[in-house]
């Protein structure tokens, strides 16, 4: 199969969907890898390095998409890319369809087979392609929040860690999944006071064992309101695979926070879990709402492309090899089928269909 790797055009998105190691394994398996010129530059991979690994450099994206049967990206297509794909083509990337009806309709109209990194799921319920980027986003969230707490960055002037008997910053993490755990680990490492909000007693027990220095409480409306009000930092980390993120923190709760406090909504890709959140970019990452600094960048790991590219490309490569070798037959496997969000102009992920109140089609029936 001909596999095309596009250069990202989203604001300050410097990751690339494959490494030189991946190119070598794909070409050894008999596939041709086309890489758009300069696609790896932001991650420290030159055209020459990709060519040495066995790839062919495509001068532009139209040429690449005309030839490729499988196209790899990192982030969802933006409007300027909607018309470069061809019907029947397979596109493998992060989509987060539940947060954008425009994107969903564009991919349906393009009649693509859309496989989403974020919904590929193993039989034991793990999300192997989302997990590495969740870890990066969670760890980055605490570092970023600590920076914006500084007075010079517009914050209230509170240091994350304690000094000479002065209490540390109070971090509230809304959600104890991969993002939340990564955020809590870094915040605790900085010496912050950390409280995690979770929905189930079983998860609370698990998190208490992982983070004995943190407080872990049930995510009820009363508890959320109480702890958000007293927080210096709130990190939104709630996630439902394929679906819109649940809204946990209301505008009223944000309004009760002290001026100069910080919100980092790491769930913004899926619509955000805080009512006052709206998407931002690396070029213009923050805004102030109700006196609180909001950081809601939709591609947070893009700020750390060398780490992120290596972690993500290593995780996706086995699935790329499977798709390249078997094409549509790859969806006979349940984990890959969970990743199938759109097929032949139909939505095959229930969470996406429900988010936009659009028809859902059973992928097993579609694939026949």
Secondary structure, DSSP 8 states (H G I E B T S, - for coil): -EEEE----STT----S--HHHHHHHHHTT-EEEEETTTTGGGT--HHHHHHHT-EEESSHHHHHHH-SEEE-SS---GGGTTS--TT-EEEE---GGG-HHHHHHHHHHT-EEEEGGG---TTS--HHHHHHHHHHHHHHHHHHHHHTSGGGTS----SS-BTTB---EEEEE--SHHHHHHHHHHHHTT-EEEEEES-HHHHHHHHHH-TTSEEEE--HHHHHHHHHT-SEEEE----TTS-----B-HHHHHTS-TT-EEEETTGGGT-SBTT---B-STT-EEEETTEEEE-BTTGGGGGHHHHHHHHHHHHHHHHHHHHHHGGGGGGSHHHHHHEEEETTEE--HHHHHHHT--B--HHHHH-
